[in-house]
Amino acid sequence: MASVNEHFLSLPGNYLFREIAQRVEHFKAAHPGAQLIRLGIGDVTRPLPRAAVEAMQKAAAEMGEASTFRGYGPEQGYGFLRRAILEGDFAPRGIGLSPDEIFVSDGAKSDTGNFGDILGTDNRVGLTDPVYPVYADSNAMAGRAGELQPDGRWSRITYLPCTAENQFIPALPRERVDIVYLCYPNNPTGTTLSRTELQRWVDYALAHDALILYDAAYEAYIREPDVPHSIYEIEGARRCAVEFRSFSKTAGFTGVRCGYTVVPEEVEVSTADGKRVSLNHLWNRRQSTKFNGTSYITQRGAEAVYSPEGRRQTGELIGYYMGNAHHMRSELLRCGLEVYGGTNAPYLWVKTPDGCGSWEFFDRLLRDFHIVCTPGAGFGPSGEGYVRLTAFGTREDCLEAMARLRKGL
């Protein structure tokens, strides 16, 4: 009989957002007339930028003609998109990269989960806490996380608490870690690191020969000048960091699926006998074997995001969601709640009132206000006592949700 990868059996019963979906479905079945407002999962609600739609329509038409039809594309991404990424996302910030350091994919979630394929299972992993669940779960699947403890922590993961007491700025680990996941602007707290704070992490990685896996999926939402958009704005980062980017929240591609990962040639890891090997070459080998590339149609749509029209339309999308965030933040504060985020990110991290637990407050918002949030405890032990609200809803839903809370709280 075939055997199972038993690391999967150690995972919690449900992925966080599946658990939320089940609770919501049970509530809807019991209350069929309830008008729910979903501010839990970070999915977008506005249509795609018109420039991207037109580019994909044109690309689809090309696929219907023999003279312009394309089959398999390069696993790393078409040159036209990789060049557009370099010229649009990095060159304006003085960051020099080559096309061979860009790997186009079907999204940052896939890449952050899959990147562990090329890393040894004996690595010690450091995670900020609370944290995007994929980081912990994918390491548990690979066997790096150890055993799940009663307090929700994994035995072989080093947790770096991010709380109101430390202004959500993680302290450098006291014990050695080999891999550190950083996500900024942060999901779920919506908070950021300044250049000085991020430089401390790069310096730590260089001093301890550690690898930083940097998730910059929400960089387009940054508004404050001292917040870096890329880790490669920090001196030395090319030697110790891999960066993940996404078109999902920037251009509304959650249903289209496109992102990319930057793996500089200088980033190296060691073999058991101490030899140094390039992560870039290993990731290229992994992608060539396990991935057939993002579709040509999708990549033409992503390329159009960098056109003048695409930039303007994308900016309008981001402005719309950040307008939601601004309104939600001000109204939640008026309700007397303690609120973080919503300034450089489309997420609001809300302290539950009166010592209420995360899932308890989730149930209260669902029952009394018909609002769906995300319990902070689902993001890690330090998330207990908070809930996350997203600003990705429609303007009407955000206004109505805040009106309900203002009236009821």
N, C-alpha and C positions, 0 to 999 in steps of 0.2 A: 504493500500500500504506500502511496506517496505520503510524505510527511510534510508538515506545515512549518513555516517560519514562525517559531513560537514567540518571537518578539512581538508579533501582531496580537497575540493573545494577552499580552500585558497591558495593552492600550485600554483607556477608559471605554466603557460600553458604547458611547456615542461621540462622534465629533461634535464640538460645541454647537455649531449652527444647525446640525441635525436635531439635537436635543431641543433647541428653541423651536424649530419647525414643528416637532411633535407636540410640544405644549400648546402652541398656537392652534394647531389643528384640533386638538381636544377641546380647547376653549370655543372655537368656532362651531364645533358640532353641538356643544351645549348651549351656545348663544348665537343662533344663526342670523339674528338681526343686528348683531354688533357691527359697527363701522370701524374696522381696525385701521390704525395708522402705523405703518411699519417704519420704524426708525432704528432698527436693530442691525441687520446685515448691511454692509457697506456697498450696496449695489446702486448704480446710477439710475436716474429716471428721465434725463433729458435726451432728445434724439442726437444721433451722431452729427458731427460737423458736416455741413453740406459739401465742403471740399473733399472730405474723405469718402462720402457716399458717391459723389460723381467720379472720383478716381477708381473706386471699386467697380462701379457700373462700366466704366470704360475698359477696365482690366477683364471683367467678365465677358464683355463683347469680344475682346482679343482672343479669349480662350475658345470662342466659337468659330474662329476662322483658322483654316489650315496654315496660313502664312504667319500667323502670330500666336498660334497655340504653343503652350509650354507644358512639359511634363514635370518630372522631378526637378526641383530647384536645389541650390546649394544648401546643405544642412545648416551652415553658419548664417545664412541670410543672403539676399541679393545685394550686390554691390551698391545699387542705387539707394537702398534704404540705409545701409551701413554708413555711406558717405553723408547722407542727410542727417543721420544721428550725430555724427562727429561735428559737422558744420553747424547744426542747430542747437545741440545740447552742451557741447564741451568747448568748442573753439571760442565762443563769446566769453567764456569764463577763464580763458587763458590755459586751458587744459589740452595738452597735446597727446592724442591717442592715434593708433593706426587702425584701419579697417579690420585687420586680422585679430584685433583685441575685442571686437564687438561680435556677439553671438545672438542673433535674432531667434526668438522662441515664441511659444504660445502663451506666455505670461510669466510674471515674476513668481507666482505661487508654484508653478511647475519647477522653475529653475532653483528656487530656494530649497525645495524638497529634494530635487534630483542631484544637487551639487554634492551631496554626501556620498554619492556613488564612487567618487574618485578620492575620498578621504578615508583613512584607516579607522577601524572601529575602536582602536585603543585611545583615540584622541579624547581629551577632557574638554567638554563643551561648557561655555559660559553663556547664560541667557539673562537678559534683563527681565525683571518680573514686576508687573505683568508683561506678557509677551504674546505675539501672534501665535496661535496654537500650532501652526504647521512646523515651526522650528523645533519645538519639543517633540511632536508626534513623529516627524520624519526621522529624528535621531533615535527615538525609541524603536521604530521599525527596523533601523539598521543595527541595533544592538549597542549603541553608545550610551544610552540613558540609564541603564541599570534597572532597578526595580522601582515600581511606583509605591511611594510611602503613604501611610494613612493621611498625612497632611497635604497630599496632592503633589508633593515634590518627588522628582526622580533621584535615585540614590547617587548616580554618577554625573549629575549635572550640577554645575556651580551656579547658584541663583544670585542675581545682583538686584536687590530690591530698589524699586523706583517708587517713592512715596511722597506725600506732601511734605513730610519732615525733611527730606533731602532735595526738595524742589524737583523731584522726578529726574534727578541727575544721578546715574548709577556710579557707585564708587568702584575704583579699580579692584579687581579680585585680590584677595589676600593669599589665595592658593594659586598654584600655577594652572592656567588653562591654555589649551592649544588652539581652540577655535572660539571666537566670540561673535555672536549675532547682535548687530545694532540696527535699529529701524528708526529713521528720522526723516521728516516729522513722524512721530511715533504713532503706531497703531498698537494699543488702543487709546493711549492717554492724550494724544494730540499735542504733546509737548515736543520741544526741540533741544538740540545742543548748539551752543555757540562755537565759533571757530576755536577758541581757546580750549573749551571742554573736549572737542573732537580731537584736537592736537594731542591732548593727554592720552587718548586712546591709541592713536597712531604711534606715539612715542613708546607706550607700553608694549604694543605689538612688536615693534622693532627690537626693543630691549629683551623681550622674552621669546622672540622667534615664534610669535603667535600669528594666526590668520584671522582677519576681520571679514566677516560676511555682512555687507552693508546693504540694507534694503532701503532704497530711495524712491519707493513707488509714489510718494506723496510730495515730492520736491516742488512740483509746480504750484503748490498751494502756499508756499513760503512767502511771507510779506515783509518780514523784518530784515534789515540789511546785514546784521551780524550772524545770520543763520546760513551756513553753507548749503548749497544745493547738491553738491557732490563731495564725496570723501576725497576725491582727487584734487580738490582745492587746498588740501592740507599737505604740507611738506612731508615727504616720505611715504605717502599712502600708496604710491604705485608699487612699492616693494612688499606691501603686507595686506592689501585689501582687494576684495572682489566686490563689485557693485551690481545690484539688481535694479532694473527700471521696468516700468509698465506703461502701456497706453490705456489701460483700463479706466483709471480714474482721471487721467489727464485729458483724454479725448473720448471717453465714454465707451471704450472697447471691451467692456466686461463680457458682452455676448459675441464679440468678434474674435477676441483672443489674440493679443500680440504684446510682446515685451522684449526685453533684451538684457543680456548680462555682459559686463565688462570684465575681462580677465587680462590684466597687463602681463606682458612678457616677463617682467621682473619678478613676479610673485612665484616663489618656489616653496616646495615642501620636501621633507626628507624621507628616504627609505629606511628600512630597519637597520641597514648597515651604514647609515649616515650619508649616503649620496644625496645630492640636491637635484630635484627634477622640476620642470616647469609645469605649473598648473594649467597654463594656457594650452599646452600641447595635450595634456591629459583630458581637459574638458573638450577639446576639439575631437579627440579620439572617441570619447564617450558619446558626443552628439552624433558623430558620423555613424556610429554603430546603432544607437537606440532612437534616433530622431530623424525623420525624413524632411524636416524643414517646415516653416510656416508657409501657408499658401501664398502664391503669387498675388492673388486678388487682395488678400489681407495686407500684404506688404506694400502694395501700391496705395492702399488706403492710409497706411501709417506714414508713408512718404509724404502724402498730401497734407498731413498735419503740420509739416514744416514750411509749407507755402505761405505767402503773405495772407491769403484768405483763410488758410487753415489755422494760422497763428491767431488771427483775429477771432475766428469762431471758437477756437479752443479757449481763448481768454475769456470769452463771454460765458462759456460753460462753467469755467472755474469761478468766475465772478458771481454767477448765479448761486452756486453751492456755498460759496463763502458768504454771500448775502444771507442765505439760510442760517449759516453758522453764527453770524453776528446777531441776528434776531434771536435765535435760540439761546445764545449765551446771555444776552441782556435780560430775556424773560426768565430764564432759570435763576439768575441772580436776584431778580425782583421777587421771586418766590421764596427767597431766603436760602437757596441751596448753595453748596460749595462747588464751584465749577472750574475745571481746568481745560486747556485746549481751546479749539475754535478760533484761534488767532492766526496760526500758520498751518492749520490742518482742518479737514472737514469733520473731525471727531470732537465730541465733548465728553469729558470724563467727569462724572457727577457723583459726589459723595452722597451716599444714601442717608436720609434723615433719621434721627433718633436711634442710632445704632442698629438700624434695620440691615439684615443680611442681603447680599446681592440677589440671590434667587427669590428671597422673600419680597424684595422691592420690585423685581421683575414681575412677580405674580400680582402685586398690588397695582402696578401701572397697567397691566393687562386687564385685570378684573374691574378696577374702578374708573380707568380712563380710556381703556381700549387702545393703549399705546404699546407697541412692541419695542423693547430695548434689548441690549445684550448684557447679561450679568457679568460684572467684573471678575468674579471668582472663576469664570471660565477661561480667563487669560492667565491664571496663575494665582498662587496663594496671596500675593500682595494686592491682587485685584479685589479681594473680599472687602465688602463695604462700599463698593462703587458699582455704577452701571455706565455703559457706553451708549451714547446716542449719536447717530450719524446725521449729517446735514445733506445727504444725497437724496432725500425725499423731494417731492414737488413743493413749490412754494406754498401752495394752498394747504397741503398736509402739515407742513411745518408750522404755519400760522395757526391752524386749527388745534394741533397738538399742544402748542404753548398756551393757547386760550383755555383749553381743558385743564391744564396743569395750574394755570394762574387762578382759575375759578375754584379748583378743588384743593389746592395746597395753601 
